[in-house]
């Protein structure tokens, strides 16, 4: 007799997972009197062996050397800077784990309502410096590693940025996790553990962007904790059979394994250490031995490769059928694993599922996690036997949705046939949600078929498409935009029908914010120290209450303070120049104005407007006499950012920037007055060098297209002035810092649609409309900077429809640049503007934003972690 497997059962749903306690979260057993039982062994021996957080230099060095000796199996004779970084990181991680364990135990004991932040990106940046800052151990580690023969700066420089995000969406999520811990909120993040990130950006000799895998995990990631005990089976494909009362059975297809990796998120000035849980995809059975033995080696690893691909790359190119399918699988894999984990944790409380909204709030960061809505419906109906109405009531009280765009073309849609193929059960649920929703709309607006078509989850066409933003709106309790203008546009344009139907109270605004710990104290430590000295307030106070920066305003008239402020800006410029020299081998003059635009490349962000403005400046300089040039304000212009691999126009913009830089920087007539650099492979760490060095930063999106922006906040917090359109958070920054301290240009949002109409139906030749821009475009088209033919597709976007209004805003833009030049000539007044800008940025802390979510959306409260009680001796 032997054990056997029923082959007919393969692929069918298994019985519901038994919700046992895992290694995360537990409570000790108690007797009838309420006294806790120690689970095993001698309690005294255990407790004497437990370690606490390192607090002095000897304990730091002991921990460091211990990891060199045991974790790395090395010694002083063969330890390099990379090994020293790994030892330091493991040592710091030990401290984080101590606080992390106490935080999770505290949450389990107190059982507060928790919030979960679902984001496809978490652009974390480097962790070691931030962890030391938040733990309050920076000086101890600086002294400790120095005693061991290392420099903390050299060690910090060995860390690679975690390749878990790309742009503002991911950096916002990272700031919110930092603020969640710092304000002691029970907040976890859920994301994906990408093996290769989005890509490593390289520049070819011709100036083209090249994409290479970003091997950020090649030296392992000391900040993550593999949770091999936390795994979930995730299904794709197969067949779905409908049953009565809206239920269904989904079986067959492919199953992959979601494995959890935990990243500790320490709060500043608190023991609270929350969690970012990342999912890695693995095959359930990674190797087909039968195929291998039959000689079919490719088939032997096919299932393994298919599963691994899900978490290989952030945003796989969706211009192919395979890429589209992979993106959909990626989004479902992540949301399904996260929901399974959230529900498991909730069930440990032994409460009925109808109470889920009382203990769980889930924030959808954009539309990427929207599949969580039909997935939770599937769990509640198919697995937990709730009625449709019961399940829908739970769903619509658990989810909250943040919209990040008003561009209709950027709103996510999925082809119905693709969802039917990959997620057949979820398509059935989406159709049911749509039917019940449209029936309710029809009851309120009888006979209004156009409204039904506009509000439907299904967009008619070939093929039909599922509108994910519509699903996110009707499946969520509240919907918010991320800046006041953006939120107003959401309510009056793309979601107007839903506002009319559901009422204005469901739609609100939470202006984005940034963490001042990373974006001031960590990236600009000298300025942070000057602020602390001047305000006579401890950093632990003003870094958690940024409104205290207003105390700097009286010092704008203090000449000595202005001198110190300006000197710090100059040293930050020299630091950036040193970075460019060591990485690119190029010499940057530091006695000029530093002008910076760092964003992902997109037509609406208008890097093209900026580079055409640089060319205009170059042509103007070429026409000047030597005497006229002496009056010119020298300017160094920096670009950085990545273009999506399939975004041809954005990649052409990069090529133009690189080739214009070659021409300008080698021209003896102009190089003393104008320099231009494109810094490749933009990252958080590069931003931390660029932002403190800027005199002026550009945020020049077409009015009404940028939801908020957060890089504008980072520049202004570091005393860089803002040049921009009246768009996104630029408006609120101007309201706070004063319009005399910002430089606005361009048409306003209400004019945009009329201008586009004129472009199509009453076009004016570019030479008549904007001669200055026509001259610039003619020079580019004539081959002044590269092969003339190459840039025709880019130039034609302006010559023809000019959807993003470059020709309408160009003259105003050039005039604004001239105003910047004029203002910069008065260095003393410029420094005053810089100080006023920093002093008035208190509103834009992510601490303020996350507390708004906690109070007005999630209904969660700060839950402090008490230090373990010591027994009296």
N, C-alpha and C positions, 0 to 999 in steps of 0.2 A: 504494500500500500504506500502511496506517496501523495503529496499535495498536488492539486491540479488547478488549472486556470480555465474558466469558462470563456472561450474565445468569443462567444456571442455577446458577452457583457463589455467587451472592449469598446471604448468610445461612448458608452452610455453614461449619463450622469451618475456619479457615485452618491451615496447617502451624504447628507449634510455634514460638513466638517464638525467634529466634536470640539467645542470651544474650551480647550484646556488653557490653563495659565502658561504663558511662555516665560522666557528669561526676562522680559520687560514687564514690570508692574506686578506687585504681589502684596499680600498682607499676611502677617503672622497669624497663626491660629491662637484663639483665646479660650480660657476655661470659663466655667459658669460665673466666676467672679469678675470676669473681664480681664484677667491677667494674661499677658502674652506668654506663649510657650516658645522657647528657643527650638528651632527645627531639628538640629542635630549637633552632636558633640557637646563640648563644654563651652558654655556661653562666655565665660571669662576669657578663655584662651582665644576664642574667635575675636572678641572685641579688643583685646590687647594687640592683636595682629592687624586690625583694620588701620589703614593709613588715612591721613587727612590731606588737605591741600598744602603743598609746599609754601612756606611763608618767608624763608630766609635763604641766604646764599649757600650755606653748607648743605641744606636739604636739596637745593637745586642742583648743585654740583654732584652730590651723591646719586641723585636720580639720573642725571645725564650720563655719568660714568657707568652706572649700572646698565643702562640701555646700550651703551657702546660695547660693553663686555658681553652681555647676554642676548640682547635682541639682534645686534648687528654682528656679533662674534668677531669684534675687532678690538684694537687696543691703541694706545697713544702713538705707537710707532707707525701705524698705517691708516690713520684717520684723516681724511681730507675734508674740505668744506661741505661737500654733499653728505658725507657720513655724519658730520657734526650737525647738519640741518636735520637729518633723520633722527638722530639721538635727541636733539632738542624738541623736535615735534612730538616724539613718543613720550618724552618727559612731560610736556605740556598737556598732551592728551590724557595722561594719567590723572592730572588735576581736573581736567574737564569731566572725566568719567566719574570721579568722586562726587562732584556737584550734580552731574547728570543723574546718577543713581538716587541721590537724595531728592532731586526734583520729581522724578517719576514716582518714588515712594510717597512723597507729599501729595501728589495729584491723586494717587490711588486711595490714600487715607481720606482726603477731603472731598474727593469725587465732585469737582466743579464741572460746570458745563465747559466743553472744550471747543476750540475752533481749529479747522484744518484748512490750510491754504494750498490749493491744487494749482500748480504752475508747471508748464512744460519746460520752462527755463528757470534756473537759479544761477545767476552770474555772480558767484561768490567772491572771486578774486583770491588773493593769497590769504591763508588762514593764520599762520603763526603770529605775525605782528598783531593782528586783530585780537587773537586769543590772549596774548600777553597783556594787551591794553585792557581788555574787559576783565581779566583776572586780577589786574593791578600788580602784575609781577614783572613788568618790563625792566625795571632797574635791577631787580634781583638776577634776572637771566643775563642782562648785559654784563653785570659784574662777575657772575658765575662763569660764563663762557670765556670772559677775558682772562680769568685766573687759570683756565684750562688751555689758553693759548689761541683763542679764536676771537674774531670780531663779530658782534651780533649783526652788523650790517652785511657782512659777507655771507653769514648763515641765512639771513632773511632773503638774500638775493638768489639763493639756490632753489627756492620753492617755485614750482610752476603754477600758473593760474589753473584752477579747476575748470575744465572745458564743459561746463554744464549749461551754458547760455550763450547769447549772442549780443542782444541789445538792451534797450531800456526796460523792456518787459521783465527780463531776467534779473536785471540789477535792482528794479523796484521790489521784486519778490525777496531778494537777498536783504535789502534794507528793512523790509517789513519783518522778516524773521529776527533780525538783530534787535529791532525795536520791540518786538513781542517779548523777547527774553528780558530786555532792559526794563520794560514796564511791568514785568512779572505776570504776563498773561499766559494762560494755558493754551498755547498755539503751536501746532506742528505744521511742517511743510511736507508735501508729497511730490516727488518728481521722478525723473529717470536717470540712471547712471550710464551716461553715454561713454562708450569706450574711446571715441575719437573726436568728441565735441562736434562743432559745426565744420570747421576746417582750419588748417594753418594757412595763413595768407602769405604767398610769395609773389614777387614782382619779376616778370621776365625782362630780358634786355630791351624788348620793344615797349615795355611799360604795361603789359597786360597783367591782370590778376591771375595767379595760378593757385589752385587749391590742392593742398596735401593733407593727409590725415594728421590730426593733432594728437601725438602719442603721449598725452599728459599722464597716463598711468604706467609708463614704462619703468619708473622707479617706485612703483606702488604709491598708494595714497595713505599716509599715516593717519589721516584725520577721519577715516571711515572705519566702522566696526561691522564686519560681516555678521549678519543675523541668520545663520543657516537653519535656525529653528523656526524662522518666520517665512514660510513659503506658501504660495497659492497656485492652484491649477487654473490656467486661463485658456478658454476655448475659442477657436476660430472656425469658420466655415460650417460644414455639417448641414443638418436639416432641422427645421422647427415645425412641430405639429401643434396646431391650435386645439385647445380644449374648451370646455364651457367656462363662462364667466370671465373671459379675457385671459385665461391662463394658457400656458403652453409648455411643451417639452422640447428642449434643444439638445440634440445629441449628434454624435459622429464628429467628423472633421479633425482638426489638429488641436492638440493640447500642448501648451508650453508652460514652463515653471517660472513664476515670479519669485525672485529671491531678494530679501531686504538687506540694504546696507544703511547703517545709521551714521549721520554726521551730527556731532554735538554743536549746538548754537548757544554760546555763553552770553549772558546779559552783562551789561556794564554796571559795576558797582552793586551786584547782587549775586546770590548763589544760584538763582534761577538759570538753568541750562536746558533749553528746549531741544527739540529734535527735528532734523530734516531726514526723512526716510526716502531713500532712492531705491528704485527697483531695477534689477538686472534680469534679462530674459535668458533662460537656459532651456535646453531640450529636456523633456521628461526622460527620454532614453537617448543619450547622445551618440550612440554608435550602433549601426545595424550590422551585427555580426554575420547574419545570413548572407547579406549582400556582399560583405567583404570576402567571406569564404567562397562565394561564387565568382569572385574576381571583379565585381562591379564596385570599384573603390569610391567612385563619385557618389553613388547611391548610398554607400555606407555612412557618409557624413552629411547627406542632404538635409535630414531633419535637424541636425545640429546647426548647420549653417543657416537654415531658415529661421530657427529660434534666435540664434545669436544676432542676426541682422536687425531685430526689432530695436535693440538698444545700442546699436553700433554708432549711429550718427544722428545728431540733432538736425531736424528739418531735411530729410532726404529729398533730393530733387524730384518734385512732383510733376515734371513735364513728361514723364514716362508713365505707362500704366503700372509698371512694377513699383515705381516711386510713390505713386498715389496710394496704391494698396498698402505699401509699407507704412506710410504716414497714418493711414486709418488704423492699421493694426497697432501702431505705436501708441496712439491716443487711447484706444480701447484697453490695451494691455495695462497701461498706467492707471486709468480710472478704475478698472475692474479690480486690480490688486489693492488699490488704495481703499476702495469701498469695502472690500472683504476684510481688510485690516481694521477699519473703523468700526464695522459692525461687530467683529469679534471682540474688540475692546469694550464696546457698549454692552454686549451680552454677558460679559463677566460680572456686571452689576446685578444680574438677575432680574432686570426690569422688563416690562412688556415693550414691544417695538413701537407702540403708539406713543411712548414717551421719548422716542429718539430725538425729536426737535427740542426737548427740554435739556438735552445733554450734548447735542452735536450741532455745530454750524459748519457748513462747508462753503468756502469762497472759491468761485470759479474765476481764475485770472485769465480773462479773455475767453474766446469760444473753444479753445483747444480741449478743455475737460468736459465739454457739454454732454458727451456720451455717458457721463455719470448719471444723468437724469433718467434715461431709459434703462440703464443698468440697475439703478436702485429700484425702479419699478419692477424689473424682472426678478430681482431677489425677493422683494416683498410679496409679489403675486405668485410666482412659480415655486419658490423655495419655502416661503414662510406662510403661505396660504391666507394672505390678507385679501380682502375684496379690493376691487379697483379703486373705489372711493376712499377707502381707508389708506391705501398705498399712496394715492395722489395727494391726499391731505398731508401725509408725512413728508413726501418729496418737496412739496411747495412751501414747506416751513423749515426745511433743512438747508436748501441751497440759496446762495446769493451770487449775483453775477456782476462782474466789473467789465464794462465795455471800454475798449481802448482805441476805437477808430470810428470816424464818421464817413470814411471812404467806402461807398457801396461795393467797389471792386475788391476791397480788402476783407469784406465780411465772408466768413468761411461757409462754403457749401460743399456737399458731398453728393456724387451721382447716386441715384437710387439703385441702379443695378450693382454698383460696387458694394454698397451696404448690404444689399440682399445676398450677395455672394459671400461676404466676409462675416457679417453679423445678421443672419436671417431672422432671428428672434427679435432683435432690436428694431428692425424695420417694421415688423408687425406692431410692436409697441408704439413706435413713432406714428404710424398711421392711425392707431387707436387714439393717441393723445390728440392728433390733429382733428380727427372726426369730432370728438367731444368738445374740443375748443371751438371749432367753427360752428358747431350747433349753438354754442353759447353766444358767439358773435352774431349769428343770424337772428337769434331771439331779440337781441338788443337793436340790431339794424336790419329789420326784415327787408328782403329783396335787394340788398346792396351787394350785388355780385362782385363788383370791382373791389370793394373792401375785403370780401372773403378771399379773393385772389391775392390781394396785397399781403394779407395777414397769414395766409396758409403757411404751414411748415414746408409744404411741397411747392417748389417753383416749377411751373409747367415748362416744357421744352423737350429737346432731344439731346441727351436723356433728361429726365426729370431730376431735380436737385433737392436735397434736404437743406433748408436754411437753418444753420446751427444757431445763429444769433436769435432767431425767433423762438427756437426750442429753449434756449437759455433764458429768455425773458419770461415765457409763460410757465417754465418749471421752477422759477426762483421766487423767493419771498420779496426781495428788493433788488433793484438794478441801479448801478451808479456809473457816472462818468468820472473823469480824473482831473478835471479843471472846470471852473465855473462856465467858461465859454463852451467847452466841449459838452458838458452836461446839458446846457441849454440847446445846443445843436442836436444832440441825441434825441431830446424830447420834441423838437420841432421838425426834424427831418426823418432820419431812418426809422425811428420808433414812434412817430407821431400817432399812428393808428392804435398802437398798444397803450399809449398814454390816454387817448380818448376812451378806450374800452375799459382799462383797469383803474384809471384814476391817477392823478399826479403824485399821490402820496407814495406810490411804489417806486418812483424814480427820484433819485437825489444825486448829490455830488460829494465826493471826497477828493479834494485836491491832493495830488501826489506829494510825497516828501522824501527826504534823504536822511541817512543816519550821519549825524555830525561826528560820531566817533571815527568812522573811516574817512569821511570826506572833509574833515578839518584837522582833527587831532592827529590822525595817523598819516595823512598825506602831506600835511603842512605843520609839522610839530613846532617849528619856531614861531609861527603866527599864533598857534594855540598857546604856547608859553607866554607870549607877549600879552595876549588877551587875559590870561589868568593873572599875570602880574599887574596889569592895568586895572582890572575890575576888582582885584583883591578878593576874589571868590574862588573856592576850590574847583578844580576841573570836574570833580564828581558831581558838582552842583550844576554848573552852567551847561555842561555837555548833556544833561538830562532835562534842562529847562532853557532852551535856546533863546527865549525871549529876553533873557538877562543880557544878551549882546547889546541891547539898547543902551546899556550903561557906557558904551564906547562913544556915543554921540558927543558928549561934552569935550572929548579929547581930540575932536577934529580940528580944534583951534590951538592945540598944543604942538608947537613946532618940533620939539624933541620927539614926541610920540610919532608924528608924521615921518620924521627922519628914520626912526626905527622901522616903521611900517614899510617904507619904500626900500630900505636896505634888505628886508626879508624878501620882498618881491624880486629884487635884483639877484639874491642868492638862489632863489628858486629858478630864475631864468638860467643862471649858470649851471645849475644841476641838470636842467633839460638840455642845454647845449652840450654838456659832458655826455649825456645819454646818446645824443645824436652822433657825437664824435666817436664814441666807443662801439656803437652798433652799426652805424652806416659809414663811418669814416669821413663825415662831412663837417665842415667848420661853420658854426652858426654865430653871427655877431650878436652880442648880448646888450648892446647899447641902443637897440631899436625897440619899437613897439612890437609885442608878440600878439598876433592875431590868430585865433584858434577856432577850427570847426571840426568836431569829432562826433560822428554819428554813423550809423549804418547807412550805406549808400542807397538813396531812393530819390526818384524824381521830385516827389513832393517836398523833400527836405532841402532841395535846391542847392546841392553842392555845385551844380552846373552854373547857377547864378554867381556863386562865389568865384569860381575859376575864371569865368568870363569877366568879372570885375577885376581880377588880378591882371588879366591880359590887357584890359582897358588901362589900368594903371601903368603897365609896362610900356604900352604904345605911347601914352602921354609923356612918360619919362624920356623915351627915345626922341621925342620931338622938342624937348626942353634944351635950353642953353645951359652951359656949366654954371652960370650965375643963378639961373632959376632953380637948378637942382639943389643948390645949397640951402634953399628955403624949404625943401621937401622933408617931411617927417619920415625917417627910415622905418621900414616895416618888414617884419618876418612873418610869413603866413604858413601855418601848419594845418594839414589835413590828416585825418586818420579815420578808418572805418572799412568795413567789409561789404562787398556786394554779393547778393545771392548768386550761386554758381550759374543759374540760368537767366539772370537778369542782364541782358546784353547791353542795354542803354546805360545802366549803372556802371558796368565794367568799362564801357567806352569812356565814361567820365573819369574813372581812375586813370586810364591810359592817357587822357588829355592832361590831367594834373601832373602826372609823372614827366611827360615830355615838355610841358610848359616849364616845369622846374628845371629841367636840363638846360633849356635855352636861356632862361632868366639868370640862373646862378652862374653861368659861364660868360655872360655878356659884360664886358668891362665898362660899358657905358652906364649900366644900371645896377650892377650887383652890390654897390655900396648903399643903395637906396631901397632895394627890394630883393628879398630872398623868399624862396618857396620850397616847402618840403612835404612829401607824403611819407608818413611813418607807417610801415607795414605791420600787419598782424596786431591790430588794435585789441587791447585787453584792459581789464580793470587796472592792472599794475601800470600800464602805460598811461592811462588816464590819471593815475595818482601822481605822475610826474608832470604831465601836461597842464592839468588844471591849476595848480598853484602858481604856475609861471605865466599865465595869460594876463595881458592887459585888457584885451577886448575879446569876447567870444561871440560867434555868429549863430543865431537861431532864426533862420530866415525862410521857414516853410511858407507855402502859399496860405494866405489867411483862411482859417476854417478847416485846415487839414491835419494839423498836429494836435493830438488829443491833449497832451500836457507838456511832455518833455521833462526830464529831470537833470540833464547835464546843465541846463541853464541855471538851476538852483545850485549846483556844485560850484560852477564858476563864480557866481555872485557871492556865495558863502566865503570864498577864498579871496574876495576883493577884486575880482575881475569884472569889468563893466560889460553890459549887454547891448549888442546890436541885433535888432530883430524886427520881425513883423508883429502886428497886433494879433497874436495867435496863442493858443494854448495857455500855459502858465506864465508866459511872458507878461500877460496883462496883469495878473495878480502880483507878480514880482514888481512891476512898475508901480502898482498901487501901494505896495509896502515901502519900497525904497525911494519913491518919488520920481516922477517922469523926468525931472531935470538930471537924473543920474542914469538914464537909459537913452538909447538912440533908436527911435522907431522910424520905420519907413513903410511904403507900400500901401496898396489898396486894402480896404477893410472887408470883412467877411460878407456883408450884405451885397457888395458890388461884384463878387466873384462870378456868380452865375450869369449876370448880365454881360459881363466882359466875355465870358466863354461864348455866349450867344452871338455877340458881335463878331467874334473871331470866325464863326462858322458862316454867318449870313451876311455880314458887312465887313469883310476883311480889308485891312489897310496894309499896303506894302510896307515891309519892315523899314525900308529906307526912309519912308515918310514918317512912320509912327515913332521910330527910335533910331535916329541916325548913328548914335554912338554905339548901340548894340550891333547894328548892321555892319559897321566898320570892323568891329571885333570878329564877328562871324565870318566876314569876307576874308580876313587875315587867316583864320583857322582853316577855312575852306581852300585858301590858296596854298596851303602847305607850309606855313611859317613854322609850325611846331612838329610836323610829322607828315607822313603820307596823306595828301589831301583827301583821298577817297575814303580813308578809314572812318572819318568823323561825320560823313554825310548823314547816316541814320540819326545820330545825336543832334546835328544841326537842324535836320528837317523837323524834329519835334518842336522846334521854336519857329521855324519859317512857316510851318503849316498850321496845325491846330493850336499850338502853344497852350496846352491844357493847364499848365501850372503858372501861366501869366508872367513869364520872364520878361517879355517885351513890354508889358504894362508896368512892371515895377522897376525896370533897370535904371531909368533916370533918377528915380527916387532913391534907389540903393546907392548909386554913385554919389548923390548929394549927401546921404547919411554918412558915407565913408569920409567925405570931406569934412563933415562936422566932427567926426571922431578925430581926424588929423588936427583940426584947429584946437579942439579941447585938450589934446595931448601935449600941445606946445606949452600950455600953462601947467607945468609939472606939479606945482603946489596944489592947485585947484583939483587936478586929476586925483592926487592922493586923497584929498578930502572926499571926493566922490566915491573912491574905493572904500574908505572907512565907513561912510554912510551906508553904502550898499551892504557890507558885511553886517553892520549893526542892526539893520532892519530885516534880516532874513530869518528871524525867529519862527515865523509861521510855517516855514518849509521843512521842519523836522519831521522825519517819519514817525517819531514818537507821537506827535499830535495826530497824524493820519491814522495810525493803528489804533489809538484810543477812540477815535471817531468810529471806526469799524466796530470796535468792541462794544461801545455804548449804544450806537444807533442802529447797528445791524445784527451783530451776533448775540448781543445780550450776555456777554461774559465779563467777568470781573478779575482784577489782579489777584493772584493767589501766591502769597509769599512763601518761601521755603525757609523754615526755621532751622537753625543749626541743631544738630543732635544734642539732646540733653545729657550732661555728664552727671554721673552719680556722685553724690557727696562722699568724701573719704573720711 
